[in-house]
Amino acid sequence: MSDENHALSIDIPVELRSVKSVHSIGSLQFEGDLPAALFHLQLLTNDIADWNADAEVIVVYHTNAGHLTLHDEAYNASRKIAAGNPNRDLIADLVTRGVKVELCGATAKANGWGNADLLPDVKINTDAMARTIQLVQQGFVKITEA
């Protein structure tokens, strides 16, 4: 096949001046070995940078995805491995791009995790449902990742 057959033309270009989104991530789907939610957040933060948009992006990890917020030692104990959190650098990169990362307090409590178990800059909220409602009421668009 020629490259011409694979040319991409964007039919509906999107450029936003402002982005307020909360990403609820309770379970993980994968693009190869990469959690799709992280890939999507990378796409969004790239778009925000390209648009030079004002942005507030908050990701709330909970339920079966909460372990992504753990530092290596806590991740190893939780996942019963010795390799460390394979997503720590991706999450750190998102934080440097302005994404705020939170962990559901109910998920933390259910798993016996405390603030000292988390990656740098991760905050614990009361619980994912209450936090998501709060942010939606403040005008954030809710994105649910499954």
BELLINTA-V847126 format. One line per field, one symbol per residue. ss: DSSP state (H for helix, E for strand, - for the rest). psi: psi as a letter, one per 20 degrees, with the letter a starting at -180 (. if undefined). burial: + if it has 24 or more other C-alpha atoms within 12 Angstrom, else -. A space follows every 50 residues. Layout:
ss=???
psi=???
burial=???
This chain:
ss=--HHHH-----------EEEEEEEE----EE--EEHHHHHHHHHHHHHHH H--EEEEEEEE-HHHHHHHE-HHHHHHHH--------HHHHHHHHH---E EEEEHHHHHHH---HHHE---EEEE--HHHHHHHHHH---EEEEE-
psi=qrhhijqppohnqpoqhppoqpoooirpqqncipphhgghhggghggggh ilqpqopppoprdjihiijqrgghggggilajiroijghgghggghjjpp pqpphhggghikqrhiiqqqjpqprgqggggggghghjjqppppp.
burial=------------------++++++++-+------+-++++++-++--+-- ----+++++++++++++++++++++--+------++++-+++-++-++++ ++++++++--+-++--+++++++++-+++-++--+----++++++-
